[in-house]
């Protein structure tokens, strides 16, 4: 249970970071 939960949380964190990066890149592109 816990191990599976931890791995899912780590996966979510990675996907979340990727989304944040894309959002920031799009925002910077809008500025330019």
HELIX and SHEET records of a PDB file:
HELIX    1   1 UNK A    2  UNK A   31  1                                  30    
END                                                                             
